[in-house]
């Protein structure tokens, strides 16, 4: 049992090292950067006719707090 447990622990460490140390492709980095840029944008309309906005959550929370503080 002790040998099997040690083997399984070593196997798990090796598997985790392979998963987390694997390099991230340039395509993935580009996609993450594009998504991060969208998240960092300020207020913009998703649908101007319906008045639907898109904004960072921090800005939305600040607006709600300011509106309810009056």
N, C-alpha and C positions, 0 to 999 in steps of 0.2 A: 504494500500500500504506500509506504513511504517513497519508494522509487517511482511509482506511478504518479503520485502527487507532485514530486519534484519535476518529473518529465512534463506533466501538464502545465505546471507553472512556467517552466522554461519555454514551452511551446507558445503559451499565451503572451509572454514577454516578447518573443521573437515576432509573433503575428502583429502585435500592437506597434512594434518598432517599424515594421514594414508598412503598415497602414499610415502611421503618422509622419514618417520620414519621407514618404513618397513625394516627389516634387510636384508642384502645381504647374500645369501647362500654361503657356502664354495665352492660349485661347480662354482658359478659365480666368486668368488674371484680368484679361481685357473685359470679360463679361462682368466680373465683380466690380471693376472700376466704373463701367457704364452704369451698373445698378447703384453704386455708391453715389455717382454724380446725380442721378435722378432723385435719390433720397435727400441729398444736400441742397437741392434747388429750393428756392423760395416758392411762394404761392403762385400757382398757375391754374388755368381753367382746364378741366377735363371735358366739360360740356358747357360752353358759355350760354347756350340757349336755356338750359335748365338751371344754370347758376351753380353747377357742381365744381368745387375747387379741389385741388390737390396741394397739400402742404406738409412740411415736416411735423411730426406729432408734437414736438416741443412748442412750435409756433401755435398749433391748434389749442394745446393746453393753456398757453399764455392768454390766448384770446378768450377762452371760456372763463378763466379766472378773472380777467379784466372786465368781462361783460357782467359776471355775477357779483363783482365787488361794488358795483354802483349802487 
